[in-house]
Amino acid sequence: MDKPARVKPEKIRCDACPVLCYIADGKTGACDRYANSGGELIRLDPLTIIEGAREKGVQSVPFLNGGDGQDWDGDLVQANRPFITAVGAGTTYPDYKPAPFIVSQTVDDADMVTVVTEGIFSYCGVKVKIDTDRFLGHEREIVRCQGEPVGHVMTSEYGSKMLSLGGVEHLTGGTKKEGRVTCDALLKLCNCEAVELTIDNGVTIVVQAGKPPIVNGVPEKLMRVGCGSAAIGMFASQWVDHVDEVVVVDDHITGVLSEHQAGKMLDVPPTGIKINGRRSTPGRYFQVAEPGTGWGGTDVDDPLTILKPWNADVAWQGLRLLMVSTTGEQYAYFELDADLQPQPQPLPDALQVSVERIAENCEPSVCSVLFMGGAGGSLRAGVTENPVKLTNSVKDSLTHVSCGGANAYVWPGGGITVMADVLEMPSNSFGYVPTPALVAPIEFTMRLSDYAALGGHVEAVRPIDEVLTPNVRRVDQIDPDANPTARHNYRWCPEQ
């Protein structure tokens, strides 16, 4: 008996991105954001609206996915009107189509339009600021995730290290695995998840937006109060009556109280101390040790290793020496014996107070993740048939750009290159397509008259009341100063 022919399930083709998945009924596409529901292509993530919860008298919560949602943790704000974001809006692909939502509303007697789309960004990445004195890796060293190169170390800033992750060369310019790993790392970082990274000739670090970095398994607590020289200047007056010499150990500038201008002004006499390293100006030393995860971002575990023998013609028995790091987390107190050798002693109470004061003035160590991407001509075509007019309108401050409702910094020069803090965006604002590329929300807000003037898709404009359906996700504003419809964002705003 012949077996009955197997009936293959009907599939529909998704045109939301260049991958063009064929999706069977009840299944999702490769991006997990579009699905086939009874032969109809549906968007799984809900359109997200930012509004003040006080308007409704209740606290807003995020869209619940299978009952696993969590309460929104944004601040409650007194908002006068809802603002539509591009989170959950969908893409413009193929590019001849208008943006998924072009919404109008009246704001202070001005007819405003907000054009929202989830852009497919191949040219994108994140800039990561890591508050730590610890050595992570030298500039230009490769940053890896799961062994694949995903970025590089940039510069050291005051109390922080900077990483550049992602970019088109990693997403599409390397191996397939490199592209997939890079895209996954970017997606997790932008959605405020933790990612473990390794840096060539450096450390292993766990990075998560808004959380302390974990360097070689140890969570960081504080960023520096200043360099060693700055610490001398800040706290010299608190030390001068209780100690003869202070050395603030720092990978950048190690400070020495008796030689420093602050010490001179407070009449601290010479002590005969000698420091390993390159002397810059009085009381300031470079390169006292190699970079590392020890005292002040050096590889020093024993601070006495940065000292040379004392000048016997100047130093004296009983000289009191405090050595401390730029965060106050490491400190030691010594007194010179008859052979002018530093001998460890219990830290006097007065110096304990000063050490704690250093730590008190250090800010908590956190990771900051800023999404950065360039809006290409195809994305802009969803706003207007003549994309360059949108670019000019942004440069002329007639169009305001936001990302998930958050303020976006638009870089000067050509194109529309934006940068936004992922902590100011609604949860799960980012997705991906298997190109690989990130999917990120972007909104363009302007007056209706300006939208018409730049050749926008005026026929696709819908009043916001049509969009405010029960299926939208309503969240509270995180940054109370972010208001894309505020008049101060626009050149046409009258002088205050």
C-alpha positions in Angstrom: 0.0 0.0 0.0 1.4 3.3 -1.0 2.1 5.9 1.7 0.0 9.0 1.3 2.0 11.9 -0.1 3.4 14.2 2.7 1.8 17.6 2.6 4.4 20.3 3.0 3.3 23.2 5.1 2.5 26.5 3.3 5.3 29.0 3.6 5.3 32.7 3.1 8.2 34.9 2.2 9.3 37.6 4.6 10.5 40.8 3.0 11.5 42.6 6.2 15.2 42.3 5.4 17.5 41.1 2.6 17.6 37.5 3.9 14.0 36.9 2.6 13.2 34.0 4.8 10.5 31.4 3.8 8.5 30.9 7.0 6.2 28.0 7.6 2.9 28.5 9.4 3.4 28.9 13.2 7.2 29.4 12.8 9.4 32.5 13.0 12.0 33.8 10.7 15.8 33.7 11.3 15.6 37.0 13.3 12.9 35.7 15.6 11.0 39.0 15.1 8.6 38.0 12.3 6.4 35.0 12.1 3.8 33.2 9.9 0.4 33.2 11.5 -2.1 31.5 9.3 -0.4 32.7 6.2 -0.1 36.2 7.4 3.3 37.8 8.2 3.1 39.3 11.7 5.5 41.3 13.8 6.2 39.6 17.2 7.5 42.6 19.1 4.9 45.2 19.9 5.1 48.8 18.8 6.4 50.8 21.8 5.0 54.1 23.0 6.6 56.3 25.6 4.2 58.1 27.9 3.9 59.3 31.5 2.2 56.8 33.7 0.4 59.5 35.6 -1.8 60.1 32.6 -3.4 56.8 33.2 -3.1 56.8 36.9 -1.1 53.5 36.9 2.5 52.4 36.5 3.2 51.3 32.9 4.8 47.9 32.4 6.6 46.5 29.3 5.0 44.1 26.8 4.7 40.7 28.4 6.1 37.8 26.3 4.7 34.5 27.6 4.2 35.9 31.0 7.9 36.3 31.6 8.0 40.1 31.4 9.5 42.3 34.2 8.2 45.6 35.5 9.6 48.5 33.7 12.3 50.2 35.9 12.2 53.7 34.3 11.4 56.8 36.3 7.8 58.1 36.4 7.5 61.4 34.6 4.8 64.0 34.1 4.4 63.8 30.3 1.8 65.8 28.4 1.6 63.5 25.4 2.7 60.0 24.2 5.7 59.7 21.9 5.8 56.9 19.3 9.2 55.1 19.1 10.5 52.8 16.4 10.9 49.9 18.8 8.6 47.2 17.3 7.8 49.3 14.3 9.4 47.0 11.6 11.7 47.9 8.8 11.4 49.7 5.5 12.9 46.9 3.4 12.4 46.8 0.5 13.4 50.4 0.4 10.8 51.9 -2.0 8.2 51.6 0.8 7.4 54.4 3.2 8.4 53.9 6.8 6.2 51.5 8.8 4.7 54.4 10.9 4.4 58.0 10.0 2.4 59.6 12.8 1.1 63.1 13.3 0.1 64.9 16.4 -0.5 68.5 17.5 2.1 69.8 20.0 1.7 73.3 21.3 -0.3 74.4 18.3 2.3 72.9 15.9 1.4 70.1 13.6 4.3 67.6 14.2 5.1 64.4 12.3 7.3 61.5 13.6 8.6 58.9 11.2 9.7 55.7 12.8 11.5 52.7 11.4 13.8 49.9 12.7 16.9 50.4 10.6 19.1 47.6 9.4 22.5 48.7 10.4 25.6 47.0 8.9 27.6 50.1 9.6 27.2 50.2 13.3 28.9 49.3 16.6 29.2 50.4 20.2 31.6 52.6 22.1 32.2 51.2 25.6 33.5 53.3 28.4 34.8 51.3 31.3 35.5 53.1 34.6 38.6 51.5 36.0 42.3 52.2 36.7 43.1 48.6 35.9 45.1 47.8 32.8 42.9 46.2 30.2 45.2 46.2 27.2 47.3 48.5 25.2 45.8 50.8 22.5 45.0 49.0 19.2 45.0 45.5 20.9 42.3 43.2 19.5 39.2 42.6 21.6 37.7 39.1 21.2 34.5 37.4 22.0 34.4 33.6 22.0 37.9 33.8 20.4 36.7 35.9 17.4 37.9 39.5 16.9 35.0 42.0 17.5 36.8 45.3 18.1 39.9 47.0 19.6 41.1 49.0 22.5 40.9 52.7 22.0 42.2 55.3 24.5 42.5 55.7 28.2 40.5 58.6 29.4 40.5 60.2 32.9 39.7 57.2 35.1 38.2 55.1 32.2 39.2 52.9 29.3 37.5 53.0 25.9 36.7 50.1 23.6 35.4 50.2 20.0 33.4 47.1 19.2 31.6 46.1 16.0 31.7 47.9 12.7 31.2 46.7 9.2 34.6 45.1 8.9 33.8 42.7 11.7 30.2 42.2 10.8 30.6 41.4 7.1 34.3 41.8 6.3 35.7 38.8 8.1 34.7 35.1 8.4 31.0 34.1 8.8 31.7 33.1 12.4 33.3 36.5 13.2 30.3 38.2 11.8 27.8 36.1 13.8 29.8 36.4 17.0 30.2 40.2 16.5 26.5 40.7 15.9 25.5 38.6 18.9 27.9 40.5 21.2 26.6 43.9 19.9 23.0 42.8 20.3 23.5 41.7 23.9 25.4 44.9 24.8 22.8 47.1 23.3 20.1 45.2 25.1 22.0 45.7 28.4 23.1 42.1 28.8 26.5 41.0 30.0 29.2 40.0 27.5 32.6 38.4 28.3 35.4 39.8 26.3 39.2 39.0 26.2 41.8 41.5 25.1 45.0 40.3 23.4 48.0 40.7 25.9 45.5 42.0 28.4 42.6 40.9 30.6 39.3 39.0 30.5 36.5 41.4 31.2 32.7 41.1 31.6 30.9 44.2 30.3 27.3 45.2 30.9 25.7 48.6 30.5 25.1 50.3 33.9 27.0 47.6 35.8 30.6 47.5 37.2 33.1 45.8 35.0 34.5 42.5 36.1 38.2 42.3 35.4 39.8 38.9 35.6 36.9 37.7 37.8 37.1 40.7 40.2 34.3 43.3 40.1 35.5 46.8 40.1 34.2 49.2 42.7 35.6 52.7 42.2 37.1 54.8 39.5 40.0 57.1 40.4 39.6 60.4 42.1 42.3 61.8 39.9 45.9 61.0 38.9 48.6 60.7 41.6 49.5 64.4 41.2 45.9 65.5 41.4 45.4 63.5 44.6 48.4 65.2 46.1 46.9 68.6 45.3 43.5 67.6 46.7 44.5 66.0 50.0 47.9 67.5 50.8 46.5 69.8 53.5 44.9 66.7 55.2 48.2 64.8 55.3 50.7 67.5 56.2 50.2 67.4 60.0 50.2 63.6 60.2 52.9 62.3 57.9 56.3 63.3 56.4 55.9 61.9 52.9 53.1 60.6 50.7 53.4 58.7 47.5 50.2 58.3 45.4 50.9 55.3 43.1 49.5 55.7 39.6 50.1 54.2 36.2 49.8 57.7 34.6 51.3 60.2 37.0 52.7 59.1 40.4 52.6 62.0 42.9 55.2 62.7 45.6 54.1 65.1 48.4 57.5 66.7 49.4 58.4 67.5 45.8 55.0 68.6 44.6 54.0 72.2 44.4 51.3 71.6 47.0 53.9 70.3 49.4 56.1 73.2 48.8 53.3 75.6 49.5 52.6 73.8 52.8 56.3 73.9 53.8 56.8 70.1 53.6 60.6 69.7 53.8 62.6 67.4 51.4 62.7 63.8 52.6 65.4 62.3 50.4 62.9 60.0 48.6 63.9 58.6 45.2 61.4 57.1 42.8 61.8 54.7 39.9 60.4 56.2 36.8 60.7 59.2 34.5 60.5 62.5 36.4 58.2 65.0 34.7 57.7 68.2 36.7 58.5 68.4 40.5 56.6 65.7 42.4 55.2 64.0 39.2 56.6 60.8 37.8 55.7 58.8 34.7 56.2 55.0 34.1 57.0 54.0 37.7 56.0 50.4 36.8 54.3 48.5 34.0 50.6 48.7 33.5 48.6 46.1 35.3 45.8 45.3 37.7 47.6 46.3 40.9 48.1 49.6 42.7 46.8 52.5 40.6 46.6 50.6 37.4 50.2 49.3 37.6 51.5 45.8 38.0 52.7 46.6 41.5 51.6 44.5 44.4 54.3 45.7 46.8 54.5 49.6 46.6 58.1 49.6 47.9 59.3 48.2 44.6 58.9 51.7 43.0 61.3 53.3 45.5 65.1 53.6 45.1 67.4 53.8 48.2 66.7 57.0 50.2 69.2 59.9 50.1 71.1 59.3 53.4 72.0 63.0 53.7 68.4 64.0 53.8 66.2 61.2 55.1 66.1 60.4 58.8 65.2 57.6 61.1 61.5 57.6 62.0 60.4 59.3 58.8 56.7 58.6 58.3 55.6 57.4 54.8 52.1 56.9 53.5 51.7 55.1 50.1 48.2 55.0 48.6 46.5 54.2 45.3 44.4 56.7 43.3 41.2 55.0 44.6 42.2 54.6 48.2 41.6 50.8 47.9 45.3 50.0 48.4 47.4 51.8 51.1 50.3 51.1 53.4 52.1 53.0 56.1 55.8 52.8 56.9 58.5 54.3 59.1 62.2 54.4 58.3 64.5 52.4 60.6 68.1 53.2 61.5 69.2 51.9 58.1 66.6 54.0 56.3 64.6 50.9 55.4 60.8 51.4 55.3 59.2 49.2 58.0 55.4 48.5 57.9 53.5 50.0 60.8 49.7 50.2 61.6 48.0 53.0 59.9 47.3 55.9 62.3 43.7 56.9 62.7 44.2 60.3 61.1 45.6 58.8 58.0 42.8 56.2 57.9 40.4 59.1 57.6 42.3 60.6 54.7 42.4 57.2 52.9 38.7 56.8 53.3 38.3 60.4 52.0 40.0 59.4 48.8 37.6 56.5 48.3 34.7 58.7 49.2 35.5 61.0 46.4 35.7 58.2 43.8 32.6 57.6 41.7 31.3 54.1 41.4 32.8 52.1 38.5 30.3 51.3 35.8 30.3 50.4 32.1 28.6 52.8 29.6 27.5 51.5 26.2 26.7 53.9 23.4 25.2 52.6 20.2 26.7 54.2 17.1 25.4 53.8 13.5 25.0 55.5 10.2 21.6 55.9 8.6 22.1 54.9 5.0 20.2 56.2 2.0 17.9 53.2 1.9 16.7 53.9 5.5 16.2 57.6 4.6 14.2 56.6 1.6 11.5 55.4 4.0 11.2 59.0 5.1 11.4 60.9 1.7 11.7 60.1 -2.0 14.8 62.3 -2.0 17.0 61.1 0.9 19.5 63.9 0.8 16.8 66.3 1.8 16.3 64.5 5.1 20.1 64.8 5.7 20.0 68.5 5.1 16.9 68.9 7.2 18.7 67.2 10.2 21.8 69.4 9.7 19.5 72.5 9.5 17.8 71.5 12.9 14.5 71.2 11.2 14.4 67.5 11.9 15.2 65.9 15.3 16.7 62.4 15.5 16.1 60.1 18.4 16.7 56.4 19.0 13.9 54.6 20.9 12.9 58.0 22.3 16.3 58.7 23.7 18.3 61.8 22.7 20.7 60.9 19.9 23.9 62.8 19.2 24.2 63.4 15.5 27.8 63.7 14.4 28.9 66.7 12.3 29.9 66.3 8.7 28.1 64.2 6.0 25.4 61.7 6.5 23.3 60.9 9.6 25.7 59.2 12.0 24.1 58.9 15.4 25.1 57.9 18.9 22.8 57.0 21.8 23.1 55.7 25.3 21.4 52.3 25.4 20.4 52.8 29.1 18.1 55.6 28.0 16.2 53.3 25.6 13.3 50.9 26.3 14.3 47.3 27.2 15.0 45.0 24.2 15.1 47.9 21.8 17.6 46.1 19.5 17.2 43.1 17.2 19.2 41.6 14.4 19.0 40.1 10.9 21.3 37.2 9.8 23.1 39.4 7.3 24.5 39.8 10.0 23.5 43.3 11.1 21.8 45.0 14.0 18.2 46.3 13.9 18.0 49.5 15.8 15.1 52.0 16.3 15.4 55.5 14.8 12.8 58.3 14.8 12.7 61.5 12.8 10.5 64.2 14.2 9.6 67.5 12.4 6.8 69.9 11.6 4.3 68.6 9.1 5.0 71.5 6.8 8.7 70.7 6.9 8.0 67.1 6.1 6.0 68.1 3.1 8.7 70.4 2.0 11.4 67.7 2.0 9.2 65.5 -0.2 8.0 63.1 2.6 5.5 60.4 2.2 2.6 62.7 3.2 0.0 60.2 1.9 1.2 57.7 4.6 0.7 60.1 7.6 -1.7 58.7 10.2 -2.9 60.5 13.4 -1.4 59.1 16.6 -4.9 58.1 17.9 -5.0 55.4 15.2 -1.7 53.9 16.5 -2.6 53.9 20.2 -4.3 50.4 20.1 -4.4 48.0 23.0 -1.6 46.0 21.4 1.1 48.6 21.8 3.7 48.5 24.5 3.5 51.5 26.8 6.6 52.4 28.8 7.6 55.3 31.0 10.2 57.8 29.9 13.7 57.1 31.3 15.4 60.4 30.7 13.0 63.2 31.7 14.9 65.6 29.6 14.4 63.6 26.4 11.5 65.1 24.5 11.8 64.8 20.7 8.8 67.1 20.2 10.2 69.9 22.4 10.6 73.2 20.6 14.1 73.8 21.7 15.2 71.0 19.4 14.3 73.0 16.3 15.7 76.0 14.5 12.3 77.5 14.1 11.8 77.8 17.9 11.4 81.5 18.8 14.1 83.0 21.0 13.3 82.5 24.7 
